[in-house]
Each structure stands twice: as C-alpha cells, then as structure tokens.
C-alpha cells in the first residue's frame, strides 16, 4: 500500500487527485495540505510514503523550499513534483535536491500514477515533456554505484540473469535498477540505454 499525501492550493484539484488515486487498490491518501507551511506543520504527524507537491503555493514558501526541508530530515518520504510549469532550472534544482518525480499538470493521469508508483519504489520518473526540455542536462543526474554496475553489464550485452548472477542480486532487483536507469536518463529501453551510455562516456567502450 502506497500512502500518498496531496499538496495543492486548489481544493478542486486536491479533490480530483484524491478521487483518482483512491480508485486504485494500492494507494491510500494519508492527508492533504494547501500551503507549504501547512505541509511542514502536519507532515510530522502522519505516516506517508510519497508527497505529491505543487511548486507554486500561496504564502511565503514555495514547494521547492518545502521539499528541501523535508528531504533534509532523516528517512524522509519520497516527493513527486506536480506543476503547471516546466522551468528547466526548477526541474533540475528539484532533481538535484532529491525529488523522485517531476510531472506537468497537463500530463495524462496515468503518467502521474506511474510517477507516484515509481517514487514509492525509489525510482526517478519524469514526464516526457520535462525530459525533453532538460535533456541536455540529464547526464548530470548521478547514477548510484549499483546502477552504474548494472549499466556497464548492460553495455556488455549481459542478460538480467547474468547481471543478477555477477552482482549476486535477484533478477527483480536488476529489473528495478534498469527501470531506474531508464527513468533517470530519460530513455525508453535497454538498447537506448546502451547507446546513450557509450555515446556519453558513462561506461567504458571496452566493457
């Protein structure tokens, strides 16, 4: 069960989001807030896995500052940004501070659902428009050491089973790492990941 907290200053938007997410058996709404200040005041009182957070909020604090404060705490919930704007600088700032997702409000609802589920699994998820806008900066997003190891073996042509055997992890864990790599790099499949890795020097060409 994914516990999801909604933060948006428009009541009708929160109601629509609640209605949509509650239609899925694996998601439970853990709370709501209309401002960043209200979020920070309430978040310590509830248990939640993912916060769906708007950037532009009324009051003296925006969503990015609230995200920075929350992510600076021990064992914070994952954060997915939901915004009407795609400002490359804001998007990259959010990713660098550790948010797990960045989705435009005009994206299809299934994209937002995928972002929330990915975040709950510790994966980064960007909608296509955001990925395209910041594509030149995507390589700056750091892969974890394990993701780097998986990417190197992908570039060498290894299967998920072979990667799992080499790294002594399960095939499901390998699949999770591959999914995270694709999301972080804004790619769609393994072939693109291999090509991107070699082209951008993310792995050795002789690997």
Secondary structure, 3 states (H helix, E strand, C coil): CEEEEEECCCHHHHHHHHHHHCCCCCEEEEEEECCHHHHHHHHHHCCCCEEEECCCCCCCCCHHHHHHHHHCCCCCCEEEEEECCCCHHHHHHHHHHCCCEEEECCCCHHHHHHHHHHHHCCCCEECHHHHHHCHHHHHHCCCCHHHHHHHHHHHCCCCHHHHHHHHCCCHHHHHHHHHHHHHHHCCCCHHHHHHHHHHCCCCCCCC
